[in-house]
Amino acid sequence: MLRADVITDRSGSPVSPLRDMFGRLWARLRTALVAGAQAWIARRAERHLMELPDYLLKDIGIARSEIRHAVRQGRS
């Protein structure tokens, strides 16, 4: 008769849980860095648009009061 044993963790190495922990930590750090970069880019775009004169904003099709929404969510 054949015998089949199920082995859940074949590595048996203490490195695997440590690698998983650092992988999750890196994923969270990467997510925070991407979010920070996106916020920085949005603030820069807002500052740039706020410096434009009203006639150029009218050409673009946004009012000064709509700049934040236009940068963050796009025009709708």
C-alpha positions in Angstrom: 0.0 0.0 0.0 1.2 3.5 -0.9 1.6 6.0 1.8 1.2 9.8 1.1 2.4 12.3 3.6 1.4 15.9 3.2 4.2 18.3 4.0 3.0 21.9 4.5 6.3 23.7 4.6 9.1 21.9 2.7 11.7 24.5 3.3 12.0 24.1 7.1 14.1 27.3 6.9 13.7 30.1 9.4 14.4 32.5 6.6 11.0 32.1 4.9 8.9 33.8 7.6 11.5 36.5 7.8 11.4 37.0 4.1 7.6 37.2 4.2 7.7 39.8 6.9 10.1 42.0 5.0 8.1 41.5 1.8 5.0 42.8 3.6 6.9 45.7 5.1 8.4 46.6 1.8 4.9 46.6 0.2 3.6 49.0 2.8 6.6 51.3 2.5 6.3 51.3 -1.3 2.5 52.1 -1.0 3.3 55.0 1.3 6.0 56.3 -1.0 3.8 56.2 -4.0 1.0 58.0 -2.2 3.4 60.6 -1.0 4.7 61.2 -4.5 1.2 61.4 -5.9 0.3 64.0 -3.3 3.4 66.0 -4.0 2.7 66.0 -7.7 -0.9 67.1 -7.2 0.2 70.0 -4.9 2.7 71.1 -7.5 0.1 71.1 -10.2 -2.3 73.1 -8.0 0.4 75.7 -7.3 1.1 75.9 -11.0 -2.5 76.4 -11.9 -3.1 79.0 -9.2 -0.3 81.1 -10.7 -2.1 81.3 -14.1 -4.2 84.3 -14.9 -8.0 84.0 -15.1 -8.1 84.2 -18.8 -5.9 81.2 -19.2 -7.9 79.2 -16.7 -11.0 80.1 -18.7 -9.3 78.8 -21.8 -8.5 75.5 -20.0 -12.2 75.4 -18.9 -11.8 75.6 -15.2 -12.6 78.3 -12.6 -10.1 79.2 -9.9 -12.4 77.6 -7.3 -12.3 74.3 -9.2 -8.5 73.9 -9.4 -8.2 71.5 -6.5 -11.0 69.2 -7.7 -9.7 69.3 -11.3 -6.2 68.3 -10.2 -7.3 65.6 -7.7 -10.3 64.0 -9.5 -10.1 65.4 -13.0 -12.7 67.5 -14.8 -16.2 66.2 -14.9 
